[in-house]
Amino acid sequence: MQIEHPLITKVEQTGYPNMVKQPEHNGIDYFGDEILQGDEVVFDPENDEVILKCNLEKYLEKMFGFDFTLAQ
């Protein structure tokens, strides 16, 4: 006779609990980063692209050659 831990028995009967509710997925941005519900995004209508706000500087550098530096 093999004894099984009660938690293992419960998981086998009911499945794994959803430990953390996941935010709603709303697609991916230009760089392939996941956009979740509540994320700040920017839309570039000329190129029909959606960019996460945190990727905006990188997008402007890549697409338009913008150069971000500190004032001297």
C-alpha positions in Angstrom: 0.0 0.0 0.0 1.4 3.4 -1.0 0.3 6.5 0.9 -0.2 9.7 -1.1 0.1 13.2 0.3 -3.4 14.9 0.7 -2.4 17.8 -1.5 -1.5 15.5 -4.4 -4.9 13.8 -4.0 -6.7 17.1 -4.0 -4.8 18.3 -7.2 -5.7 15.0 -8.9 -9.4 15.5 -8.1 -9.8 19.2 -8.7 -6.8 20.3 -10.9 -4.3 23.0 -10.1 -5.7 26.2 -8.7 -5.3 29.4 -10.6 -2.8 31.0 -8.3 -2.8 34.4 -9.9 -5.5 35.9 -12.1 -3.8 36.8 -15.4 -4.6 40.1 -17.1 -6.4 40.1 -20.4 -4.1 39.7 -23.4 -4.7 42.4 -26.1 -2.1 41.4 -28.7 1.5 42.2 -29.3 3.3 45.5 -30.2 5.8 46.3 -33.0 8.6 44.6 -31.1 6.7 41.4 -30.3 6.0 42.4 -26.6 2.7 41.3 -25.2 0.1 44.0 -24.6 -2.0 43.4 -21.6 -5.2 45.1 -20.5 -4.3 48.4 -18.9 -1.0 48.9 -20.7 -0.3 52.3 -22.2 0.1 52.1 -25.9 0.8 54.4 -28.8 -0.7 54.0 -32.3 1.3 55.0 -35.4 -1.5 55.5 -38.0 1.0 56.1 -40.8 2.6 52.7 -40.4 -0.4 51.0 -38.8 1.6 49.9 -35.8 0.8 49.7 -32.1 3.7 50.3 -29.7 3.9 49.9 -25.9 4.6 53.3 -24.5 7.7 51.9 -22.7 9.0 51.0 -26.2 8.2 54.4 -27.9 11.8 55.7 -27.7 13.2 52.5 -29.2 10.5 52.7 -32.0 11.3 56.3 -32.8 15.0 55.5 -33.0 14.5 52.5 -35.3 11.7 53.8 -37.6 12.6 57.5 -37.9 16.3 57.7 -36.8 15.6 59.9 -33.8 18.6 60.4 -31.5 17.9 60.7 -27.8 20.7 62.3 -25.8 21.2 64.5 -22.8 21.6 68.3 -23.3 25.1 69.6 -22.7 
